[in-house]
Amino acid sequence: MTQEIIVYSDYVCPFCLLAEEVITQATEGLDVKVQWRPFELRPAPVPTLKVEDPYLPRVWREAVYPMAEKLGVPIKLPNVSPQPRTDKAFEVFAMAEEHGLGHAYSMAALKAFFQQERDIGDPDVLADIAESVGLERQAVLDALAEGRYREQHQAALRHAVEEARIQSVPTLIIDGETIQGVPDPAALKHFLTERT
């Protein structure tokens, strides 16, 4: 029977990209479906983080880079400041989900920000990312301009906060069990194989 992992994430959270690597390692050879779900860490009007403030470089030096090295994931602190809001990126995610491309789009968005330093708050960048996974570029730009997926994204956010009670990302939910943060690959594999 297929197991489902629901992953709440934000595209400006480096630990969400690292969690993807852990999930990939832990689910190898297992019948698992991964569902990505949005959770904005800093929805408007909350200010987003700035690279020049001491907080981000410290967190990256002390936690992100050591974990990334251990997992073998190329990643760098993007020089985009202030960091972009992710509401538009998640509107495109809603569109990608309709076409069965939600997972591919989420990975492409995380990699665009953390490996290519692209501004994922820019509609043209989002259209490029969406096109790279199979969506029609102009259709994405039109949908963003019209706000076609805005309400769908807002509903997903309300679900994350009010029903799923998400407070941090990444948060994984497997059979009603909640795992916060980036799990150890071996521990996650053990957790999944115990349930089959």
Secondary structure, DSSP 4 states (H G I P E B T S, - for coil): --EEEEEEE-TT-HHHHHHHHHHHHHHTTS-EEEEEEE--SS-TTSPPP-TTSSHHHHHIIIIIHHHHHHHT--------SSPPP-HHHHHHHHHHHHTT-HHHHHHHHHHHHHTT---TTSHHHHHHHHHHTT--HHHHHHHHHHTTTHHHHHHHHHIIIIIS---SSSEEEETTEEEES---HHHHHHHHHHT-
